[in-house]
Amino acid sequence: MHEIPKQRIAYVPQGRGLFSELNVAQNLEIGLMVNQSPHHIREQVLTLFPVLRDRLKQRAQTLSGGEQQMLAMARAMCIEPRV
């Protein structure tokens, strides 16, 4: 499973797979670290999901279901997926 993101294949499971104890910013940082994506990618995903910008310090488990799904998608997009 850990090799899949290195190949720039993004996967967002129905259960979201977030790190619930970490905040939004930390979850995004994990996505960026996988392939050492440049930090401007974070700004791009926050532009696509502006509600997450307002919640960067909020723990993932306290987000609504829709916000958690946005975070899961944003984190997946941080690896700059080809698929």
N, C-alpha and C positions, 0 to 999 in steps of 0.2 A: 504493500500500500504506500509506503513512503517513497518509492521510486516513481510513482505515477506523476506527482506534481513536478518532479525534476524534468520530466519529458514534456512539460507544459500542457498537461491534460488536466482540466479542471473537473472536479466532481463535487456536486452539492447534494448530499443525501437528504432524504425526506426528514430525518431527525436532526438535520442541520449541522451536527458535528462541531458545534462551537465549544470553546473553552469557557464554560459558564462562570467560573470564578474570576476570569480576567475581564477587563473592561474592553470597550469597543476598540480603542486605539491599540491595545495589546493584541487583540485578535487580528487586526489588520497588519500589525507588525510581523506577526508569525507568517502571514501570507507573503509579505514582502521578503522575508528571510529565506524562504524556500529556494528561490532562484536568484537571490541577491538583486531583486528588482529595484530600480531606482525609486527614490521617495516621491518623485513627481507622479508616479502611478497612484499613490495614495490620494493625491489631490484629484486625479481623474475620477477615481471611484467615489470619492466624496461629492464630486460634482454630480455624478449620476444618482447618488443616494444622499441628498442634502440633509435629510433628517438625522443621519448618522453623525454628521459634523456637530450637531447640537448635543449628541450623547457620547462623545468620545471618552468621557471619564466614567460613564455608567457601566456597571457590570452587565455582561451579556445575559445572564439569567433573569435580570429585571426588565429586559426589553419585552415589548409585546411580541406576539407570534409573528406578525408581519415584519416588525423591525428585526427580529432574529433572522428571518429569511433574507432580508436585505443585507444584513451583516454577513451571512453565509455566502451570498452571491458576491458581495464586495470583496471578501477575503479570497474567494476563488479567482476573481478578476485580478487580484494583486500579483498573481504569478504570470500574468500576460498570456493566458491560455491560447493555444492554437486550435484546440478542440473544445 
